[in-house]
Amino acid sequence: MKSTKESREYGVVLFHTNSAALRAEKTLLRHGVAIKMIPTPREFSSDCGVSLRFEWGEEARVRELLESARVEIGSLHRMP
């Protein structure tokens, strides 16, 4: 039986510091990107314990916005 809920793919942005995560959250929300702050998934290594989850279809926009705002990210991954 199939779920009626649409399946979505997500990405996650990892950070070196909590302050970078907070700056990224503020930047992305200001530009209307749907994000959620989550604990960093175990399968990804990170210096910071929090990450931002976003819809994978927004990956290029997320990269561009964070780069433009000069927010230092650790890495960006598609979630399994």
VEXNULO-362511 format. One line per 10 residues: number of its first residue (from 1); their letters; for each residue x, y, z of N, C-alpha, C. Coordinates in Angstrom, 1 decimal, decimal comma, always signed. Example, Ala and Ser with C-alpha at 12.3 -4.5 7.8 and 13.67 -1.06 7.14 Angstrom:
<atoms>
1) AS) +13,2 -5,7 +7,8 +12,3 -4,5 +7,8 +13,2 -3,3 +7,8 | +12,8 -2,2 +7,1 +13,7 -1,1 +7,1 +12,9 +0,0 +7,9 $
</atoms>
This chain:
<atoms>
1) MKSTKESREY) +0,8 -1,2 +0,0 +0,0 +0,0 +0,0 +0,9 +1,2 +0,0 | +0,6 +2,2 -0,9 +1,4 +3,4 -1,0 +0,9 +4,5 -0,1 | +1,8 +5,2 +0,4 +1,4 +6,4 +1,3 +0,9 +7,5 +0,4 | -0,1 +8,2 +0,9 -0,7 +9,3 +0,2 +0,2 +10,5 +0,4 | +1,1 +10,5 +1,3 +2,0 +11,6 +1,6 +3,1 +11,6 +0,5 | +3,4 +12,8 -0,1 +4,4 +12,9 -1,1 +5,8 +12,6 -0,5 | +6,6 +11,8 -1,2 +7,9 +11,5 -0,7 +8,8 +12,7 -1,2 | +9,6 +13,2 -0,2 +10,5 +14,3 -0,5 +11,9 +13,9 -0,2 | +12,8 +14,5 -1,0 +14,2 +14,3 -0,8 +14,8 +15,6 -0,1 | +15,6 +15,3 +0,9 +16,2 +16,4 +1,7 +17,7 +16,5 +1,6 $
11) GVVLFHTNSA) +18,2 +17,7 +1,8 +19,6 +17,8 +1,9 +19,9 +18,4 +3,3 | +21,2 +18,4 +3,7 +21,6 +18,9 +5,0 +22,9 +19,7 +4,8 | +22,9 +20,9 +5,5 +24,1 +21,7 +5,5 +24,8 +21,5 +6,9 | +26,1 +21,2 +6,8 +26,8 +21,0 +8,1 +27,7 +22,2 +8,2 | +28,0 +22,5 +9,5 +28,8 +23,7 +9,8 +29,9 +23,4 +10,8 | +30,9 +24,3 +10,8 +32,0 +24,2 +11,8 +31,7 +24,8 +13,1 | +30,7 +25,8 +13,1 +30,4 +26,5 +14,4 +28,9 +26,7 +14,5 | +28,4 +26,8 +15,7 +27,0 +27,1 +15,9 +26,7 +28,5 +15,4 | +27,6 +29,5 +15,5 +27,3 +30,8 +15,0 +27,1 +30,8 +13,5 | +27,8 +30,0 +12,7 +27,6 +29,9 +11,3 +26,3 +29,3 +11,0 $
21) ALRAEKTLLR) +25,8 +28,3 +11,8 +24,5 +27,7 +11,6 +23,4 +28,7 +11,8 | +23,6 +29,5 +12,8 +22,6 +30,5 +13,1 +22,5 +31,6 +12,0 | +23,7 +32,0 +11,5 +23,7 +33,0 +10,4 +23,1 +32,4 +9,2 | +23,3 +31,1 +8,9 +22,8 +30,5 +7,7 +21,2 +30,4 +7,8 | +20,8 +30,0 +9,0 +19,3 +29,9 +9,3 +18,7 +31,3 +9,0 | +19,2 +32,3 +9,5 +18,7 +33,7 +9,4 +18,7 +34,1 +7,9 | +19,8 +33,8 +7,2 +19,9 +34,1 +5,8 +18,9 +33,4 +4,9 | +18,8 +32,1 +5,1 +17,8 +31,3 +4,3 +16,4 +31,6 +4,6 | +16,0 +31,8 +5,9 +14,7 +32,2 +6,2 +14,3 +33,5 +5,6 | +15,2 +34,5 +5,6 +15,0 +35,8 +5,1 +14,7 +35,7 +3,6 $
31) HGVAIKMIPT) +15,2 +34,7 +2,9 +15,0 +34,5 +1,5 +13,9 +33,5 +1,1 | +13,2 +33,1 +2,2 +12,0 +32,3 +2,0 +12,3 +30,8 +1,7 | +13,5 +30,3 +2,1 +13,8 +28,9 +1,9 +13,3 +28,2 +3,1 | +12,5 +27,1 +2,8 +12,0 +26,3 +3,9 +13,1 +25,4 +4,5 | +13,5 +25,6 +5,7 +14,6 +24,9 +6,4 +14,1 +24,4 +7,8 | +14,9 +23,5 +8,4 +14,6 +23,1 +9,7 +16,0 +22,8 +10,4 | +16,2 +23,4 +11,5 +17,4 +23,1 +12,3 +17,3 +21,7 +12,9 | +18,3 +20,9 +12,7 +18,2 +19,5 +13,2 +19,5 +19,1 +13,8 | +19,6 +18,1 +14,7 +20,8 +17,6 +15,2 +21,6 +17,0 +13,9 | +22,9 +17,2 +13,9 +23,7 +16,6 +12,8 +23,5 +15,1 +12,7 $
41) PREFSSDCGV) +23,1 +14,6 +11,5 +22,9 +13,2 +11,4 +24,2 +12,4 +11,7 | +24,1 +11,3 +12,3 +25,3 +10,5 +12,7 +26,1 +10,1 +11,5 | +25,5 +9,9 +10,4 +26,3 +9,4 +9,2 +27,2 +10,5 +8,6 | +27,0 +11,7 +9,1 +27,9 +12,8 +8,6 +28,7 +13,3 +9,8 | +30,0 +13,6 +9,5 +30,9 +14,1 +10,5 +30,8 +15,6 +10,5 | +30,8 +16,2 +11,7 +30,7 +17,7 +11,7 +31,4 +18,2 +13,0 | +31,9 +19,4 +13,0 +32,4 +20,1 +14,2 +31,3 +20,6 +15,0 | +30,1 +20,8 +14,4 +29,0 +21,4 +15,1 +27,9 +20,4 +15,2 | +27,2 +20,5 +16,3 +26,1 +19,5 +16,6 +24,8 +19,8 +15,9 | +24,7 +20,9 +15,2 +23,4 +21,2 +14,5 +23,7 +21,4 +13,0 $
51) SLRFEWGEEA) +22,6 +21,1 +12,3 +22,7 +21,2 +10,8 +21,3 +21,8 +10,4 | +21,3 +22,2 +9,1 +20,0 +22,7 +8,6 +19,6 +21,8 +7,5 | +18,3 +21,3 +7,6 +17,7 +20,5 +6,6 +16,9 +21,3 +5,6 | +16,9 +21,0 +4,3 +16,2 +21,7 +3,3 +15,8 +20,7 +2,2 | +14,8 +21,1 +1,4 +14,4 +20,3 +0,3 +15,5 +20,3 -0,8 | +15,9 +19,1 -1,2 +17,0 +18,9 -2,1 +16,8 +19,7 -3,4 | +15,7 +19,9 -3,8 +15,4 +20,7 -5,0 +15,9 +22,2 -4,9 | +16,2 +22,6 -3,7 +16,7 +24,0 -3,4 +18,2 +24,0 -3,3 | +18,9 +22,9 -3,6 +20,3 +22,8 -3,3 +21,1 +23,9 -3,9 | +20,9 +24,2 -5,2 +21,7 +25,3 -5,9 +21,4 +26,6 -5,2 $
61) RVRELLESAR) +20,2 +26,9 -4,9 +19,8 +28,2 -4,3 +20,4 +28,3 -2,9 | +20,4 +27,2 -2,1 +20,9 +27,3 -0,8 +22,4 +27,6 -0,9 | +23,1 +26,9 -1,8 +24,6 +27,1 -1,9 +24,8 +28,6 -2,3 | +24,1 +29,1 -3,3 +24,3 +30,5 -3,8 +24,0 +31,5 -2,7 | +22,9 +31,3 -1,9 +22,6 +32,3 -0,9 +23,6 +32,3 +0,2 | +24,1 +31,1 +0,6 +25,1 +31,1 +1,7 +26,4 +31,6 +1,3 | +26,8 +31,3 +0,0 +28,0 +31,9 -0,5 +27,9 +33,4 -0,6 | +26,8 +33,9 -1,1 +26,6 +35,4 -1,2 +26,7 +36,1 +0,1 | +26,2 +35,4 +1,2 +26,1 +36,0 +2,5 +27,5 +35,7 +3,2 | +28,4 +35,0 +2,6 +29,7 +34,6 +3,2 +29,5 +33,9 +4,5 $
71) VEIGSLHRMP) +28,6 +32,9 +4,5 +28,4 +32,0 +5,6 +29,3 +30,8 +5,3 | +30,2 +30,5 +6,3 +31,1 +29,4 +6,1 +30,4 +28,1 +6,5 | +30,3 +27,2 +5,5 +29,7 +25,9 +5,7 +30,8 +24,8 +5,7 | +30,5 +23,7 +6,5 +31,4 +22,6 +6,5 +31,2 +21,8 +5,2 | +30,0 +21,4 +4,9 +29,7 +20,6 +3,7 +28,2 +20,6 +3,5 | +27,8 +20,1 +2,4 +26,4 +20,0 +2,0 +26,2 +18,6 +1,4 | +25,1 +17,9 +1,9 +24,9 +16,5 +1,5 +23,4 +16,3 +1,2 | +23,2 +15,3 +0,3 +21,8 +14,8 +0,2 +21,7 +13,8 +1,3 | +20,5 +13,8 +2,0 +20,2 +12,9 +3,0 +19,8 +11,5 +2,5 | +20,3 +10,4 +3,1 +20,0 +9,1 +2,6 +18,5 +8,7 +2,9 $
</atoms>
